[in-house]
């Protein structure tokens, strides 16, 4: 009996197509947090499952005010590190243990 019997290749191909289309995205998105992008755009990126690494150009509190609270309330995390804001979606934690 073949090891491949019972393997649903169509389901695997469908999942691959979904991943390519951005559903269940596992991406790291690099950007600049300078006020030129709307908070909704950053939220949409996080909601799609992507991690943001944003170079902060300006006042962090002011620039992140439009999306920081919704990210936290949804279970995501934010961390300011060396001039960058790291923002993760729910289920992705930021491990800062090695920084201590």
N, C-alpha and C positions, 0 to 999 in steps of 0.2 A: 504494500500500500504506500502511495506517495505521501511525503510530508506536506505537500502542497494541496492535498484534498481538503476541502473545507475553508481554504483561504479565499476570502472574498476580495478579489483583485479590483472589482468595480468600486467597492467601498474605499479601498486604499487610494485609487485614482481620484475619486470624488474628494477625499480629504486633501490630497495634494493640490487639486484645483482650488479648493477653498483657501488653502494657505497662500497660494500664489495670488489670489484675489484680495488678500488683506484680511480675511476673516481669521480670527485667532492669531493675529499678527504677533510675532516675536521679534520685534525690531528695536533697535536703539536709534533714536532720531536726534541728530545734532542740530542745534539752532542757536540763535542769539535772542536773548530776552532784553529787548530795548524799547518795548511799547509799540513796535510796528505790526506785531501780530495780535489778533484779538484773543482774549482769554478763552473764548469758545473754541478757537482753533487748537489751542493747547489741550483743552479738555477733550475734544474729539480725538486727538492723537492718543491720549492716555486711555480713553474709553475703548479704543481699538486694540488695546493690549500692549502698546509700545511704551518704551522707557524714553524719557526726555533727558538729554544732557544739554543744558542751556548756558551759554556764556552770558553772564550778567553784565549789562552795560547801563548802569544807573542805580537807583535806589531799589534794592531787592524787595523790600516790603511793599512799596508802591507798585512795582511792576508785576508782582505775583499775587496781588490782592484779589484779582478777579478770578483766579482759579485754585489758589492754595486750599481754601476751606472746602470746596466741593471735592477736591482730590482726597483730602484727609477724611471727610465724612463718608466717602465711598470705600475707604479702606486702603487708599494709596499712601505713599510716603514721599516726603520732600526732605532734601538735605542740601545745605549750602557747603560746598567744598572747593577751596582754592579758586574762588571767582566763578564757580559753576554752580548751577542749581540742578540737582539730580531729582527727577520726579518719576516715581514708579506707579504702575497701576495696582489695583487690589491683587493680592496674591504674590506680589514680587516685593521682597524685603530688601532693604539696604543694610549690608553688613559692614559696620564701621569698627568692628572689634580690633582690627589691625592698626587703627589710627591712634589707639591709646598708648 
